[in-house]
Amino acid sequence: MRLYHGMGLNPRQIADRARENTPRLRITERLATRIMSAPLRP
């Protein structure tokens, strides 16, 4: 996710790409936003 965000993709584009590449994960735009908002782990 963060790699896609680093590429300049917005949450909708991230979700679309995730659906194409790994549909079993069921990444939604909302989930992508939550992942991007979560603090980084050390």
Backbone bond lengths (Angstrom), bond angles and torsions (degrees), N, CA, C in turn:
res aa  C-N    CA-C-N  psi(-1)  N-CA   C-N-CA  omega(-1)  CA-C   N-CA-C  phi
1 M - - - 1.442 - - 1.520 111.09 -
2 R 1.302 115.45 -51.05 1.466 117.90 -176.65 1.530 110.81 -66.39
3 L 1.310 116.20 -29.05 1.461 118.75 176.12 1.522 109.82 -63.59
4 Y 1.317 117.17 -45.57 1.468 120.77 177.95 1.518 110.64 -63.11
5 H 1.321 116.64 -40.27 1.461 119.95 178.88 1.529 109.97 -64.29
6 G 1.313 115.56 -39.97 1.452 120.31 177.22 1.528 112.46 -63.43
7 M 1.335 116.23 -24.84 1.461 121.50 177.14 1.524 111.09 -80.60
8 G 1.341 116.64 -3.58 1.454 120.31 177.67 1.520 114.70 94.34
9 L 1.338 117.10 11.17 1.462 119.81 179.47 1.521 110.30 -81.26
10 N 1.324 116.35 144.18 1.463 120.07 175.98 1.534 108.45 -88.65
11 P 1.341 118.33 169.08 1.470 120.64 -176.25 1.532 114.02 -54.90
12 R 1.323 118.29 -36.43 1.472 119.92 179.09 1.530 110.56 -65.56
13 Q 1.319 116.54 -42.65 1.462 120.25 179.26 1.524 110.82 -67.10
14 I 1.329 116.37 -37.22 1.466 120.96 177.92 1.526 109.47 -62.76
15 A 1.331 117.42 -46.58 1.465 121.47 179.94 1.529 110.33 -62.61
16 D 1.321 117.72 -42.33 1.467 120.93 178.79 1.522 110.87 -61.23
17 R 1.313 116.29 -45.68 1.466 120.16 -179.72 1.529 110.88 -65.35
18 A 1.330 117.37 -40.15 1.460 120.63 179.18 1.523 110.59 -65.06
19 R 1.335 117.44 -38.44 1.470 120.52 177.85 1.523 111.13 -63.64
20 E 1.309 117.47 -35.94 1.466 121.04 178.86 1.526 111.33 -70.95
21 N 1.326 115.87 -44.57 1.468 120.78 -173.08 1.524 113.50 -83.49
22 T 1.323 117.30 -39.78 1.468 120.93 -177.12 1.526 110.22 -141.15
23 P 1.331 117.25 73.91 1.467 119.75 -176.33 1.526 113.94 -61.54
24 R 1.312 117.52 -24.15 1.469 119.75 -178.63 1.526 112.53 -67.31
25 L 1.336 117.55 -22.23 1.465 120.38 179.68 1.524 112.53 -74.25
26 R 1.330 117.03 -22.53 1.462 122.72 178.82 1.527 112.32 54.53
27 I 1.321 116.49 48.77 1.462 121.98 177.53 1.524 108.62 -73.86
28 T 1.317 116.12 125.81 1.461 121.27 177.37 1.527 108.58 -106.96
29 E 1.317 115.31 168.39 1.459 119.41 177.42 1.528 110.38 -61.06
30 R 1.317 116.06 -39.99 1.469 120.44 179.44 1.532 111.11 -63.94
31 L 1.323 116.21 -43.73 1.464 119.78 179.39 1.525 111.03 -65.24
32 A 1.319 116.94 -40.00 1.466 120.27 177.64 1.527 110.45 -60.93
33 T 1.331 116.30 -40.83 1.463 120.34 178.39 1.520 110.68 -63.68
34 R 1.335 116.87 -42.75 1.470 120.17 179.53 1.520 111.67 -64.70
35 I 1.316 117.30 -39.50 1.466 120.80 178.84 1.523 110.10 -64.90
36 M 1.332 116.48 -43.05 1.451 120.04 -178.85 1.533 111.67 -67.75
37 S 1.338 116.95 -28.00 1.468 120.94 -178.73 1.522 113.04 -83.17
38 A 1.324 116.80 -15.29 1.454 120.57 -177.75 1.525 110.14 -71.17
39 P 1.320 117.16 144.82 1.470 119.39 178.59 1.530 110.42 -66.80
40 L 1.318 115.28 150.99 1.465 120.66 177.88 1.517 109.10 -72.90
41 R 1.317 114.97 143.63 1.468 119.33 175.23 1.519 108.52 -85.15
42 P 1.331 116.73 143.72 1.480 119.34 178.60 1.508 112.88 -69.70
